[in-house]
Amino acid sequence: MAEEDFFNEKPKTNLFQQIIKRYLPFWPIYVLVTCISLITTFVYLRSQTKMYVAVATVLLKEANKSADSKVLEALNITSEKKVIENELLVLKSSALMQDVVRDLGLYTSVFNRGKVQTEELYGSNAPVKFEALYPDSALAYGIIEFEMDWQNMVLKVGKENIRFGGIFTLQGAPYRVLVNPTYNTTAKGKDFYANFTTIPAAAGAILGSLSASTMSFQSTVIDVRLTTPVRERGEAVLNKLFEVYNSEGIIDKSENAKKTLAFIDERLRNIISQLDSAEDKVQNYRSANRIIDISSQASNYSAAVAALETQKAQIDLQMDLIGSVQSYVYRKGGNAGTVPAIGMVADPLLSGLLGDLYTAETELKQAQAVAGPQTEQVQLAKARIAQLKQSVNENISNIKGSYEVERRNIAGKLAENNNYLSQVPAQERRLMELSRQQTIKNNIYTFLLQKREETALSSASTSGDLKVLENARSFGPISPIPKNFYLVGLLIGLIVFVAYVLLKEQLNNKVLFREQIEEKTELPVIAEIVQSKNKSPIAIQEADRSVIAEQFRALRTSLAFRGYNELENVLLITSSITKEGKSFIATNLALSLTLTDKKVVLVELDLRKPKLSKYLQVNRDPGMSSFLVGKAALEEIVKPTAYKNLFIATAGPIPPNPSELISQDNFGEMMTYLKKNFDYVIIDSAPVGPVADALLVNKYIDQSIYVVRHDTTPLNFLNLMKNLNREGKLKRMGIVFNGIKPRGVSLFGYGFGGYGNGYGYGYGYGYGYSYGYGYGTKLKGYFDAEKNLPGFKSLFGKK
């Protein structure tokens, strides 16, 4: 395998593993923000008003029909066809709901203000009820706070004391205080207040939560639902709504029947008077003329004349009835339910038009109740009524003409029969005339009595159009639903957690991940060095088995694999900016090489900010700058240290022109001397970001290490590394990822993210030393002796 392939090979991980490895180290943050979110959700839920649903099922009945109620069917009193969509609108009309509010006293509401939640009190749960003496005069006063003094039996409103059952006034509207005798008077901590509003406003608020729909297609079974914060009040509203609806329907039908009976009674009074007169005349004539029988011939003529007279009377009755109808049409106002007796109109077309007129006026009334007087639906209904009235008038004119023609025909036939009767003795002819009039009046009287009884019976049996199949009941609460809110709380916690990680890492302009280095520089990462808790610059010594010491040994091995040996023994160490740890890397790498019994020299080439001499506690003067200006010999600037086989070529006094000094020929002389007399030469150069000192020695080195420090090196310097390698300005570059800190958060001294041994999980996927299990021959590795060093993972004593 090629060197680049070895260092660039990435472990294969799926998307799920990458997500887990990226976010798992921060799980305490997720636990924290989720707990805060759930606690906030809990407090929010406590403050929310619970909403319930009151539901009832009713049947919209068809009108009563019987064989004996044809007159009522003709008058459209009980057999009008109910349109289910219209009835749904009527059920939800403001007029009906205002009656409900008025009957139940819902224009005032009593509340208890708690520390977390405000509760509406109603019925058995309310301590008091405010009843308006004149409900329609109730005004939207708003909120008043009050206290219940059960001991003195008074209600305190501000400084005013009102006795239980007494009356107080709000803006001129009187209210009676009705106390609930079953209320628990020992309850403490009650903060009561009442909200006073108008009947229309209260009705509108309830209608906003009311819904009505059919159970199935073409069904007259209606499902009515009301969303309410008080279950008892919701059930009471639905029950009262059905009661008001049926009451209004019964009143409307009774009014129609009343009008019909009045018309029939008026006609009966006229017929009775005429019948009495006819009977008296027959009786008086028979008595005066002693007439007992009439000849058969006279009887035949008389029968014919009687039939004609009956027809003429029927025509007169129809003309009279048509006149009554025409008067109704001309003087009719906007109210439905006052149509005359249509059943006695002989003409079916006129009867049908009158029925349509009544239906149209009924629909107008319903539209005005539901939609208001100025809506398009109301205007269309009025236009239809006007059109029907015009059709009725035209039809009446035609019928009158027809009746006039028929009346003239009958008059002609009567004249013809009377001519025959002229041959009958005068007395007998007179008797037959009187008897004929008596029979006609008697038939009309019998007919009217029959119709009167039918109307009275049907009126007595009138019932409501709604039949309650299931009484109002309630269930819930339907909102708020705790599980939904807690799910949202968990989701918010997750969103905040992900945002925190993204802001902390993804939006950071510093190098955090090994994958960032490899993807942008295309250079191999030959070692990863964890952040040391020890402030000493010396991280490796003989027999040192700490994590960081083993990582420097791994770096030494990686360099050997790359060909760093006694023949190609010059190594340059540089970085992008200061404080990336290049001097630290140089020092400890040199120490790790001395542990293999090699002679190593450190070249303190960072002439601007030298640190190696300070780390190794060696006097810096004289040094390299002294040699380059001819003030010191090579033997004077190469100095031994306190560590075996480790020497240092110190920087010397800080010169004003480091780059010019490094460019001199005697610098090459120094490098030849060091390469010849030492097994390994490690040059600690200045960063390449601000100065070019490191690039000036490229011709003297065999390979180079570029130090990148976690959360310190800016991301934009990765392009600089790529360009340096591509242009060959630094030989055989390799990256050392330094100062790696555990990802995530620490808890009880435990870092949850590791130090980078895992692609996309830590800050790299280290191919140097793996400090997990398996070091040496024991599975426990070196952890037992290094509990206080970075990399040791312990949580509550568990390894």
MARRO-339572 format. One record per residue (C-alpha): y, x, z; residue number from 1; residue in one letter. Coordinates in pm, whole numbers, plus 50000, padded with zeros to 5 digits. Layout:
> Y,X,Z,NUM,a
...
! end
This chain:
> 50000,50000,50000,1,m
> 50348,50135,49912,2,a
> 50591,50216,50191,3,e
> 50834,49938,50088,4,e
> 50552,49685,50068,5,d
> 50433,49785,50413,6,f
> 50771,49731,50579,7,f
> 50874,49428,50370,8,n
> 50556,49229,50412,9,e
> 50627,48903,50596,10,k
> 50378,48691,50781,11,p
> 50311,48353,50628,12,k
> 50440,48062,50835,13,t
> 50482,47700,50742,14,n
> 50802,47502,50786,15,l
> 50687,47339,51110,16,f
> 50611,47676,51267,17,q
> 50949,47810,51163,18,q
> 51128,47511,51316,19,i
> 50932,47543,51640,20,i
> 50994,47916,51661,21,k
> 51364,47874,51587,22,r
> 51441,47603,51842,23,y
> 51172,47638,52112,24,l
> 51343,47930,52292,25,p
> 51636,47701,52369,26,f
> 51431,47419,52516,27,w
> 51603,47430,52858,28,p
> 51928,47347,52678,29,i
> 51754,47051,52514,30,y
> 51622,46936,52851,31,v
> 51970,46964,52999,32,l
> 52159,46778,52725,33,v
> 51883,46516,52700,34,t
> 51895,46452,53074,35,c
> 52273,46416,53056,36,i
> 52239,46182,52757,37,s
> 51974,45969,52929,38,l
> 52174,45949,53252,39,i
> 52479,45841,53052,40,t
> 52264,45583,52871,41,t
> 52133,45452,53204,42,f
> 52487,45410,53342,43,v
> 52599,45246,53017,44,y
> 52306,45002,53027,45,l
> 52390,44910,53384,46,r
> 52741,44815,53275,47,s
> 52632,44600,52981,48,q
> 52601,44222,53005,49,t
> 52248,44102,52936,50,k
> 52226,43843,52658,51,m
> 51961,43569,52647,52,y
> 51859,43312,52385,53,v
> 51837,42941,52459,54,a
> 51623,42762,52199,55,v
> 51523,42401,52132,56,a
> 51342,42216,51852,57,t
> 51454,41871,51728,58,v
> 51347,41632,51454,59,l
> 51602,41465,51227,60,l
> 51456,41115,51196,61,k
> 51469,40890,50889,62,e
> 51645,40552,50929,63,a
> 51446,40255,51063,64,n
> 51311,40035,50784,65,k
> 51145,39694,50801,66,s
> 51075,39404,50570,67,a
> 51317,39186,50770,68,d
> 51619,39417,50749,69,s
> 51708,39397,50382,70,k
> 52064,39299,50461,71,v
> 52111,39613,50667,72,l
> 51955,39825,50396,73,e
> 52196,39664,50150,74,a
> 52487,39739,50386,75,l
> 52360,40102,50426,76,n
> 52386,40073,50806,77,i
> 52055,40224,50916,78,t
> 51893,40342,50596,79,s
> 52145,40601,50479,80,e
> 51970,40914,50358,81,k
> 52031,41213,50581,82,k
> 52105,41541,50401,83,v
> 51962,41815,50624,84,i
> 52226,42073,50523,85,e
> 52504,41831,50618,86,n
> 52344,41757,50954,87,e
> 52316,42128,51029,88,l
> 52689,42157,50971,89,l
> 52755,41852,51188,90,v
> 52549,42002,51470,91,l
> 52769,42312,51454,92,k
> 53095,42119,51418,93,s
> 53385,42185,51650,94,s
> 53429,41815,51731,95,a
> 53077,41782,51878,96,l
> 53102,42113,52067,97,m
> 53436,42011,52217,98,q
> 53268,41699,52356,99,d
> 52997,41923,52504,100,v
> 53257,42153,52662,101,v
> 53445,41852,52797,102,r
> 53134,41693,52951,103,d
> 53001,42017,53106,104,l
> 53340,42150,53217,105,g
> 53298,42477,53027,106,l
> 53673,42520,52988,107,y
> 53655,42716,53316,108,t
> 53414,43001,53391,109,s
> 53347,43172,53724,110,v
> 53263,43544,53743,111,f
> 53160,43798,54004,112,n
> 53305,44145,53944,113,r
> 53050,44404,54059,114,g
> 53086,44781,54090,115,k
> 52901,44839,53764,116,v
> 52867,44502,53592,117,q
> 53057,44173,53579,118,t
> 52829,43867,53608,119,e
> 52910,43515,53493,120,e
> 52811,43248,53744,121,l
> 52705,42899,53643,122,y
> 52537,42595,53791,123,g
> 52331,42668,54103,124,s
> 52443,43031,54098,125,n
> 52816,42951,54108,126,a
> 52989,42901,54443,127,p
> 53251,42666,54303,128,v
> 53339,42468,53992,129,k
> 53691,42385,53873,130,f
> 53703,42036,53719,131,e
> 54010,41938,53518,132,a
> 54132,41589,53597,133,l
> 54267,41568,53242,134,y
> 54045,41803,53037,135,p
> 54244,41762,52715,136,d
> 54555,41890,52893,137,s
> 54384,42208,53014,138,a
> 54570,42522,52904,139,l
> 54463,42879,52843,140,a
> 54594,43008,53174,141,y
> 54374,43316,53183,142,g
> 54220,43482,53488,143,i
> 54284,43403,53854,144,i
> 54115,43583,54142,145,e
> 54003,43385,54444,146,f
> 53814,43420,54770,147,e
> 53574,43177,54937,148,m
> 53646,43116,55308,149,d
> 53329,42931,55400,150,w
> 53413,42916,55768,151,q
> 53747,42739,55719,152,n
> 53624,42559,55403,153,m
> 53915,42675,55192,154,v
> 53952,42858,54862,155,l
> 54217,43132,54866,156,k
> 54416,43189,54547,157,v
> 54674,43454,54628,158,g
> 54868,43319,54925,159,k
> 54764,42958,54858,160,e
> 54479,42797,55050,161,n
> 54303,42505,54880,162,i
> 54058,42293,55075,163,r
> 53715,42232,54932,164,f
> 53731,41919,54718,165,g
> 54107,41947,54697,166,g
> 54330,41966,54391,167,i
> 54549,42250,54274,168,f
> 54769,42283,53965,169,t
> 54789,42551,53698,170,l
> 55087,42519,53462,171,q
> 55101,42148,53527,172,g
> 54727,42089,53471,173,a
> 54549,41956,53784,174,p
> 54202,42087,53875,175,y
> 53963,41972,54147,176,r
> 53770,42232,54349,177,v
> 53404,42129,54360,178,l
> 53195,42349,54593,179,v
> 52825,42414,54533,180,n
> 52649,42292,54850,181,p
> 52334,42496,54775,182,t
> 52514,42831,54733,183,y
> 52416,43115,54966,184,n
> 52727,43149,55181,185,t
> 52597,43459,55361,186,t
> 52613,43677,55047,187,a
> 52848,43972,55098,188,k
> 53055,44187,54865,189,g
> 53147,43912,54620,190,k
> 53460,43964,54411,191,d
> 53518,43630,54239,192,f
> 53754,43535,53961,193,y
> 53782,43240,53721,194,a
> 53887,43226,53357,195,n
> 54075,42914,53247,196,f
> 54093,42829,52877,197,t
> 54132,42532,52644,198,t
> 53855,42307,52522,199,i
> 53891,42415,52153,200,p
> 53888,42783,52250,201,a
> 53579,42743,52469,202,a
> 53405,42542,52194,203,a
> 53487,42808,51935,204,g
> 53344,43083,52156,205,a
> 53015,42892,52194,206,i
> 52993,42804,51823,207,l
> 53012,43173,51738,208,g
> 52677,43222,51915,209,s
> 52510,42899,51789,210,l
> 52268,42887,51497,211,s
> 52064,42602,51349,212,a
> 51805,42619,51072,213,s
> 51510,42422,50939,214,t
> 51161,42531,51037,215,m
> 51035,42523,50677,216,s
> 51134,42420,50326,217,f
> 51209,42048,50291,218,q
> 51144,42004,50662,219,s
> 51361,41792,50889,220,t
> 51254,41985,51199,221,v
> 51550,42194,51316,222,i
> 51537,42508,51528,223,d
> 51857,42545,51732,224,v
> 51940,42872,51910,225,r
> 52227,42981,52132,226,l
> 52294,43336,52247,227,t
> 52433,43332,52598,228,t
> 52478,43562,52899,229,p
> 52370,43279,53135,230,v
> 52033,43119,53068,231,r
> 52102,42799,53265,232,e
> 52430,42740,53082,233,r
> 52271,42795,52740,234,g
> 52001,42536,52810,235,e
> 52259,42286,52939,236,a
> 52475,42331,52627,237,v
> 52185,42261,52388,238,l
> 52066,41955,52578,239,n
> 52418,41814,52596,240,k
> 52473,41888,52225,241,l
> 52176,41671,52124,242,f
> 52290,41399,52359,243,e
> 52641,41396,52211,244,v
> 52506,41402,51854,245,y
> 52282,41097,51916,246,n
> 52558,40916,52102,247,s
> 52800,40961,51814,248,e
> 52538,40836,51567,249,g
> 52457,40529,51774,250,i
> 52826,40442,51811,251,i
> 52876,40469,51436,252,d
> 52579,40244,51357,253,k
> 52678,39988,51622,254,s
> 53027,39970,51477,255,e
> 52886,39893,51131,256,n
> 52658,39622,51266,257,a
> 52948,39474,51463,258,k
> 53157,39438,51147,259,k
> 52871,39268,50965,260,t
> 52812,39016,51248,261,l
> 53182,38934,51258,262,a
> 53182,38852,50887,263,f
> 52870,38633,50915,264,i
> 53008,38448,51220,265,d
> 53329,38370,51036,266,e
> 53135,38224,50742,267,r
> 52912,38023,50976,268,l
> 53212,37860,51141,269,r
> 53338,37743,50802,270,n
> 52995,37619,50690,271,i
> 52932,37433,51018,272,i
> 53261,37247,50981,273,s
> 53181,37153,50620,274,q
> 52823,37048,50709,275,l
> 52938,36823,50992,276,d
> 53185,36656,50763,277,s
> 52919,36596,50495,278,a
> 52671,36448,50746,279,e
> 52935,36215,50890,280,d
> 53025,36087,50545,281,k
> 52658,36012,50458,282,v
> 52603,35837,50785,283,q
> 52919,35629,50760,284,n
> 52855,35533,50398,285,y
> 52496,35426,50467,286,r
> 52606,35224,50764,287,s
> 52892,35058,50582,288,a
> 52691,34975,50269,289,n
> 52345,34933,50432,290,r
> 52187,35169,50182,291,i
> 51827,35276,50258,292,i
> 51663,35393,49919,293,d
> 51771,35505,49576,294,i
> 51594,35437,49254,295,s
> 51377,35702,49102,296,s
> 51596,35732,48793,297,q
> 51902,35785,49002,298,a
> 51704,36035,49206,299,s
> 51623,36239,48897,300,n
> 51983,36247,48785,301,y
> 52087,36318,49136,302,s
> 51842,36611,49159,303,a
> 51981,36759,48843,304,a
> 52335,36720,48963,305,v
> 52238,36861,49303,306,a
> 52091,37173,49142,307,a
> 52409,37220,48940,308,l
> 52621,37168,49246,309,e
> 52410,37429,49431,310,t
> 52468,37677,49154,311,q
> 52837,37600,49162,312,k
> 52843,37650,49540,313,a
> 52661,37983,49506,314,q
> 52918,38091,49249,315,i
> 53198,37982,49482,316,d
> 53033,38176,49765,317,l
> 53003,38484,49546,318,q
> 53364,38445,49435,319,m
> 53469,38418,49797,320,d
> 53257,38723,49890,321,l
> 53391,38920,49594,322,i
> 53740,38835,49703,323,g
> 53659,38968,50051,324,s
> 53518,39287,49899,325,v
> 53822,39329,49678,326,q
> 54050,39286,49980,327,s
> 53841,39550,50163,328,y
> 53880,39791,49873,329,v
> 54256,39742,49851,330,y
> 54332,39766,50221,331,r
> 54057,40023,50317,332,k
> 54185,40322,50513,333,g
> 54013,40654,50574,334,g
> 53749,40528,50822,335,n
> 53392,40455,50719,336,a
> 53168,40185,50857,337,g
> 53363,39861,50778,338,t
> 53203,39751,50448,339,v
> 53154,39369,50422,340,p
> 52808,39211,50385,341,a
> 52688,39377,50067,342,i
> 52349,39209,50092,343,g
> 52498,38871,49988,344,m
> 52650,39016,49671,345,v
> 52427,38894,49390,346,a
> 52534,39153,49135,347,d
> 52313,39464,49183,348,p
> 52562,39696,49011,349,l
> 52843,39591,49246,350,l
> 52609,39619,49545,351,s
> 52511,39970,49438,352,g
> 52874,40076,49388,353,l
> 52966,39948,49734,354,l
> 52673,40138,49885,355,g
> 52789,40453,49708,356,d
> 53142,40391,49834,357,l
> 53020,40366,50193,358,y
> 52810,40683,50155,359,t
> 53108,40871,50009,360,a
> 53332,40759,50296,361,e
> 53066,40868,50548,362,t
> 53042,41209,50383,363,e
> 53424,41236,50392,364,l
> 53417,41173,50765,365,k
> 53150,41439,50819,366,q
> 53337,41688,50599,367,a
> 53658,41632,50794,368,q
> 53471,41688,51121,369,a
> 53309,42008,50999,370,v
> 53558,42172,50764,371,a
> 53902,42026,50840,372,g
> 54132,41788,50645,373,p
> 54270,42035,50389,374,q
> 53951,42198,50260,375,t
> 53823,42168,49905,376,e
> 53517,41975,50021,377,q
> 53738,41706,50180,378,v
> 53961,41679,49874,379,q
> 53659,41637,49645,380,l
> 53524,41363,49873,381,a
> 53856,41177,49860,382,k
> 53863,41203,49481,383,a
> 53513,41055,49460,384,r
> 53615,40764,49687,385,i
> 53912,40688,49465,386,a
> 53692,40693,49155,387,q
> 53436,40461,49319,388,l
> 53710,40216,49421,389,k
> 53834,40204,49062,390,q
> 53479,40135,48941,391,s
> 53439,39859,49204,392,v
> 53765,39690,49095,393,n
> 53663,39703,48729,394,e
> 53321,39563,48814,395,n
> 53477,39284,49024,396,i
> 53701,39187,48736,397,s
> 53401,39167,48504,398,n
> 53201,38964,48755,399,i
> 53489,38721,48808,400,k
> 53512,38663,48434,401,g
> 53139,38606,48416,402,s
> 53150,38364,48710,403,y
> 53439,38171,48553,404,e
> 53239,38125,48234,405,v
> 52934,38013,48431,406,e
> 53145,37778,48640,407,r
> 53279,37608,48321,408,r
> 52924,37570,48190,409,n
> 52813,37410,48514,410,i
> 53115,37182,48511,411,a
> 53018,37065,48162,412,g
> 52662,36992,48266,413,k
> 52785,36809,48576,414,l
> 53005,36591,48361,415,a
> 52709,36512,48141,416,e
> 52485,36415,48434,417,n
> 52762,36221,48602,418,n
> 52795,36025,48284,419,n
> 52431,35927,48322,420,y
> 52488,35839,48682,421,l
> 52774,35611,48587,422,s
> 52513,35363,48491,423,q
> 52376,35368,48848,424,v
> 52534,35120,49080,425,p
> 52850,35264,49235,426,a
> 52716,35243,49587,427,q
> 52399,35431,49504,428,e
> 52588,35696,49308,429,r
> 52828,35752,49598,430,r
> 52541,35789,49842,431,l
> 52371,36048,49625,432,m
> 52692,36250,49601,433,e
> 52732,36255,49976,434,l
> 52367,36349,50033,435,s
> 52390,36627,49775,436,r
> 52687,36785,49955,437,q
> 52499,36765,50284,438,q
> 52195,36946,50139,439,t
> 52404,37227,49987,440,i
> 52589,37296,50310,441,k
> 52265,37287,50509,442,n
> 52101,37549,50281,443,n
> 52397,37783,50311,444,i
> 52399,37739,50691,445,y
> 52029,37827,50714,446,t
> 52076,38138,50500,447,f
> 52362,38270,50715,448,l
> 52171,38207,51039,449,l
> 51877,38409,50906,450,q
> 52099,38705,50813,451,k
> 52276,38690,51147,452,r
> 51951,38721,51339,453,e
> 51834,39013,51123,454,e
> 52157,39201,51188,455,t
> 52145,39132,51564,456,a
> 51782,39250,51593,457,l
> 51844,39571,51399,458,s
> 52158,39645,51599,459,s
> 51970,39603,51927,460,a
> 51698,39849,51816,461,s
> 51940,40125,51703,462,t
> 51840,40473,51831,463,s
> 51963,40830,51784,464,g
> 51886,41028,51469,465,d
> 51762,41333,51662,466,l
> 51436,41338,51847,467,k
> 51390,41632,52084,468,v
> 51050,41787,52019,469,l
> 51093,42079,52261,470,e
> 51352,42075,52535,471,n
> 51591,42367,52563,472,a
> 51436,42679,52711,473,r
> 51552,43038,52728,474,s
> 51402,43384,52704,475,f
> 51522,43741,52702,476,g
> 51718,43944,52753,477,p
> 51744,44028,52384,478,i
> 52024,44276,52434,479,s
> 52078,44539,52537,480,p
> 51723,44659,52466,481,i
> 51667,44958,52698,482,p
> 51411,45137,52482,483,k
> 51646,45135,52183,484,n
> 51930,45278,52389,485,f
> 51705,45542,52542,486,y
> 51578,45634,52196,487,l
> 51939,45675,52086,488,v
> 52000,45883,52398,489,g
> 51708,46109,52309,490,l
> 51834,46133,51952,491,l
> 52185,46222,52068,492,i
> 52036,46487,52296,493,g
> 51842,46629,52002,494,l
> 52150,46626,51777,495,i
> 52362,46802,52040,496,v
> 52083,47052,52098,497,f
> 52044,47130,51726,498,v
> 52421,47154,51689,499,a
> 52435,47395,51981,500,y
> 52169,47620,51828,501,v
> 52336,47608,51486,502,l
> 52678,47688,51629,503,l
> 52534,47964,51841,504,k
> 52322,48132,51574,505,e
> 52360,47995,51224,506,q
> 52740,48000,51232,507,l
> 52754,48337,51406,508,n
> 52899,48612,51184,509,n
> 52690,48878,51356,510,k
> 52340,48992,51264,511,v
> 52089,48795,51473,512,l
> 51764,48794,51273,513,f
> 51556,49061,51114,514,r
> 51509,48838,50814,515,e
> 51885,48852,50754,516,q
> 51867,49230,50727,517,i
> 51570,49236,50493,518,e
> 51692,48958,50266,519,e
> 52043,49096,50220,520,k
> 51981,49472,50221,521,t
> 51631,49493,50066,522,e
> 51573,49785,50306,523,l
> 51273,49826,50537,524,p
> 51316,49771,50909,525,v
> 51114,50060,51048,526,i
> 51161,49980,51418,527,a
> 51296,49727,51662,528,e
> 51445,49838,51995,529,i
> 51491,49580,52268,530,v
> 51799,49559,52488,531,q
> 51745,49772,52797,532,s
> 51857,49652,53138,533,k
> 51884,50015,53246,534,n
> 52233,50159,53189,535,k
> 52101,50511,53154,536,s
> 52107,50647,52796,537,p
> 51765,50803,52852,538,i
> 51499,50540,52783,539,a
> 51189,50754,52730,540,i
> 51025,51026,52934,541,q
> 50686,51181,52959,542,e
> 50421,50933,53084,543,a
> 50676,50654,53048,544,d
> 50493,50337,52940,545,r
> 50783,50095,52937,546,s
> 50841,49860,52645,547,v
> 51142,50048,52513,548,i
> 50963,50385,52545,549,a
> 50674,50251,52342,550,e
> 50914,50122,52080,551,q
> 51062,50471,52038,552,f
> 50709,50604,52001,553,r
> 50657,50339,51734,554,a
> 50979,50458,51562,555,l
> 50847,50815,51571,556,r
> 50523,50699,51410,557,t
> 50706,50502,51141,558,s
> 50917,50807,51053,559,l
> 50605,51018,51024,560,a
> 50460,50761,50788,561,f
> 50776,50790,50580,562,r
> 50731,51171,50552,563,g
> 50949,51299,50834,564,y
> 50778,51627,50928,565,n
> 50838,51998,50979,566,e
> 50901,52051,50608,567,l
> 51138,51759,50554,568,e
> 51280,51766,50900,569,n
> 51648,51669,50872,570,v
> 51724,51310,50975,571,l
> 52067,51146,50969,572,l
> 52142,50857,51205,573,i
> 52448,50643,51137,574,t
> 52568,50284,51165,575,s
> 52841,50050,51040,576,s
> 53076,50047,51339,577,i
> 53091,50188,51688,578,t
> 52887,50056,51982,579,k
> 52579,49992,51772,580,e
> 52372,50247,51966,581,g
> 52321,50522,51709,582,k
> 52374,50796,51972,583,s
> 52130,50617,52201,584,f
> 51874,50599,51919,585,i
> 51927,50966,51829,586,a
> 51886,51084,52188,587,t
> 51570,50892,52267,588,n
> 51412,50957,51926,589,l
> 51465,51328,51986,590,a
> 51310,51297,52331,591,l
> 51008,51114,52186,592,s
> 50961,51399,51935,593,l
> 50974,51659,52213,594,t
> 50687,51478,52384,595,l
> 50469,51591,52089,596,t
> 50557,51952,52185,597,d
> 50803,51990,51898,598,k
> 51132,52175,51910,599,k
> 51414,51936,51835,600,v
> 51786,51985,51794,601,v
> 52046,51708,51812,602,l
> 52354,51761,51598,603,v
> 52658,51592,51756,604,e
> 52829,51529,51422,605,l
> 53041,51238,51540,606,d
> 53339,51467,51583,607,l
> 53574,51177,51655,608,r
> 53382,51015,51945,609,k
> 53104,51253,52053,610,p
> 52862,51109,52309,611,k
> 52542,51318,52295,612,l
> 52676,51599,52512,613,s
> 52778,51345,52772,614,k
> 52437,51173,52760,615,y
> 52256,51508,52804,616,l
> 52517,51648,53046,617,q
> 52592,51952,52832,618,v
> 52932,52119,52800,619,n
> 53078,52023,52464,620,r
> 53299,52333,52417,621,d
> 53244,52549,52225,622,p
> 53088,52340,51960,623,g
> 53058,52257,51593,624,m
> 53430,52226,51531,625,s
> 53474,52570,51689,626,s
> 53209,52718,51456,627,f
> 53352,52554,51144,628,l
> 53695,52704,51209,629,v
> 53541,53048,51285,630,g
> 53598,53057,51658,631,k
> 53230,53049,51766,632,a
> 52891,53170,51648,633,a
> 52593,52947,51576,634,l
> 52410,53079,51876,635,e
> 52697,52964,52095,636,e
> 52710,52603,51979,637,i
> 52333,52534,51995,638,v
> 52268,52475,52363,639,k
> 51956,52392,52560,640,p
> 51933,52069,52765,641,t
> 51757,51967,53082,642,a
> 51470,51838,52873,643,y
> 51194,52064,52745,644,k
> 51219,52157,52373,645,n
> 51541,51958,52331,646,l
> 51857,52136,52215,647,f
> 52196,52010,52112,648,i
> 52458,52136,51872,649,a
> 52764,52002,52048,650,t
> 53072,51871,51871,651,a
> 53324,52098,52036,652,g
> 53692,52009,52064,653,p
> 53790,51698,51869,654,i
> 53956,51822,51549,655,p
> 54237,51646,51355,656,p
> 54046,51677,51026,657,n
> 53670,51615,51081,658,p
> 53595,51530,50717,659,s
> 53753,51853,50587,660,e
> 53560,52061,50838,661,l
> 53227,51902,50739,662,i
> 53302,51972,50373,663,s
> 53330,52350,50431,664,q
> 53058,52590,50312,665,d
> 52978,52718,50659,666,n
> 52855,52366,50748,667,f
> 52570,52428,50499,668,g
> 52508,52761,50662,669,e
> 52474,52583,50996,670,m
> 52232,52326,50855,671,m
> 52015,52604,50701,672,t
> 52003,52779,51036,673,y
> 51906,52464,51226,674,l
> 51641,52359,50974,675,k
> 51482,52705,50988,676,k
> 51480,52746,51366,677,n
> 51383,52393,51477,678,f
> 51091,52162,51397,679,d
> 51318,51857,51373,680,y
> 51690,51819,51316,681,v
> 51853,51487,51408,682,i
> 52215,51436,51310,683,i
> 52421,51182,51504,684,d
> 52697,51103,51255,685,s
> 53006,50888,51270,686,a
> 52979,50524,51150,687,p
> 53011,50483,50774,688,v
> 53230,50174,50804,689,g
> 53556,50338,50910,690,p
> 53494,50698,50787,691,v
> 53284,50881,50528,692,a
> 53159,51173,50744,693,d
> 52797,51064,50716,694,a
> 52812,51054,50336,695,l
> 52935,51415,50321,696,l
> 52609,51549,50468,697,v
> 52378,51348,50246,698,n
> 52286,51663,50044,699,k
> 52157,51835,50358,700,y
> 51929,51558,50487,701,i
> 51577,51444,50395,702,d
> 51609,51081,50509,703,q
> 51840,50857,50708,704,s
> 51832,50585,50971,705,i
> 52090,50310,50965,706,y
> 52129,50143,51305,707,v
> 52196,49769,51311,708,v
> 52262,49617,51650,709,r
> 52172,49261,51732,710,h
> 52471,49028,51782,711,d
> 52709,49322,51722,712,t
> 52689,49432,51359,713,t
> 52895,49198,51136,714,p
> 52698,49028,50860,715,l
> 52935,49150,50591,716,n
> 52826,49510,50655,717,f
> 52478,49426,50527,718,l
> 52617,49438,50175,719,n
> 52752,49786,50252,720,l
> 52402,49900,50345,721,m
> 52264,49757,50024,722,k
> 52526,49932,49813,723,n
> 52476,50265,49992,724,l
> 52106,50252,49921,725,n
> 52149,50135,49562,726,r
> 52403,50411,49487,727,e
> 52194,50678,49662,728,g
> 52470,50780,49899,729,k
> 52220,50807,50185,730,l
> 51871,50937,50122,731,k
> 51565,50723,50197,732,r
> 51741,50475,50421,733,m
> 51553,50290,50690,734,g
> 51685,50029,50933,735,i
> 51644,50037,51310,736,v
> 51721,49700,51464,737,f
> 51867,49792,51801,738,n
> 51965,49605,52118,739,g
> 51747,49299,52058,740,i
> 51797,49045,52334,741,k
> 51568,48753,52412,742,p
> 51651,48438,52218,743,r
> 51735,48117,52389,744,g
> 51817,48100,52758,745,v
> 51679,48270,53067,746,s
> 51538,48078,53360,747,l
> 51426,48251,53678,748,f
> 51442,48581,53493,749,g
> 51229,48452,53209,750,y
> 51351,48467,52850,751,g
> 51186,48201,52636,752,f
> 51251,48355,52296,753,g
> 51078,48690,52311,754,g
> 51228,49000,52153,755,y
> 51160,48956,51791,756,g
> 50787,48980,51737,757,n
> 50755,48687,51502,758,g
> 50928,48609,51175,759,y
> 51195,48351,51229,760,g
> 51103,48324,51596,761,y
> 51255,48625,51760,762,g
> 51494,48857,51585,763,y
> 51233,49013,51360,764,g
> 50863,49033,51307,765,y
> 50805,49389,51436,766,g
> 50559,49615,51273,767,y
> 50620,49885,51529,768,g
> 50466,49863,51869,769,y
> 50340,49519,51967,770,s
> 50399,49482,52336,771,y
> 50170,49188,52390,772,g
> 49805,49218,52486,773,y
> 49581,49498,52375,774,g
> 49765,49814,52471,775,y
> 49512,50080,52570,776,g
> 49172,49948,52663,777,t
> 49266,49672,52907,778,k
> 49373,49327,52802,779,l
> 49654,49318,53058,780,k
> 49824,49607,52879,781,g
> 50111,49777,53055,782,y
> 50263,49464,53205,783,f
> 50123,49510,53556,784,d
> 50326,49824,53618,785,a
> 50642,49715,53433,786,e
> 50729,49379,53585,787,k
> 51101,49452,53604,788,n
> 51141,49581,53250,789,l
> 51241,49386,52940,790,p
> 50956,49211,52770,791,g
> 50766,49121,53085,792,f
> 50725,48743,53083,793,k
> 50674,48568,53411,794,s
> 50757,48211,53511,795,l
> 50691,48103,53872,796,f
> 50447,48392,53907,797,g
> 50243,48296,53599,798,k
> 50188,48582,53350,799,k
! end
